[in-house]
């Protein structure tokens, strides 16, 4: 049985619309270009307060960032 990439998108913020089909397509293209053939990619969109908490928890930086 051949495994394939699973792309999981979660939107936990409500300010900016997230075009999920487009994000999924772009992620699939990037994975294909990088020759990633199996596994899982999870992308979660969060607001600034949650991003700050995550950055503080995992990187010990008390500020908002764009990517973790």
N, C-alpha and C positions, 0 to 999 in steps of 0.2 A: 504494500500500500504506500502510495506517495503522500508525504506530508506537504502542507502548503502554509503559506504565511496567513496568519489571522490578524486583521487590523481592527482594534477595538477603540471606538471613540466615545468619550463621555463629556458632556457639556454641563458644568456645574455653575456657570455664570449666566446672567440674563441680559447683560448690557449690549454685547455685540453678537449679532446673528452668526452662527457657524454653519456654513454650507457643507454639511456632512458628506454628501456624495463627492463634492470637489476635493475636500480634504482627504477622503479615502483614496480617490484616484491619484492625487499627488503623492501620498505616502506609498502607494503601490508602485508608482513610477520610480521613486527614489530607491525603494527596496530592490526593484528589478535592476536598476543601474548598478547598485552595489552588490548585485548577485546574491542577495539573501533569498534563499529558497524555502526555508521552513522556520517556524517559530511564531512569536506573537509580538506585535507592536501595539502598545497602549498609549493613546494620546488623550489627556484630560485637560479641558479648558476650565480655568478657575479665575475668580476675581482677585483683585489686589490684596485684600485682607488675608485670604487663604494662601496666596502665593508668598506673602511675607512670612506667615507662620511656617510654611514648608521650608522656605529658605533659611529661616532662623533655626529650625529643627535639624535640617540635614547639612547645612553649610556654615552654621553659626554666624550668619550675616543677617542683621536685623534691617532688612530692606526688601522692597519689591524687586523682582527680576522678571525677565521675559521667558526664560527657559530653565528648567531644572533637569 
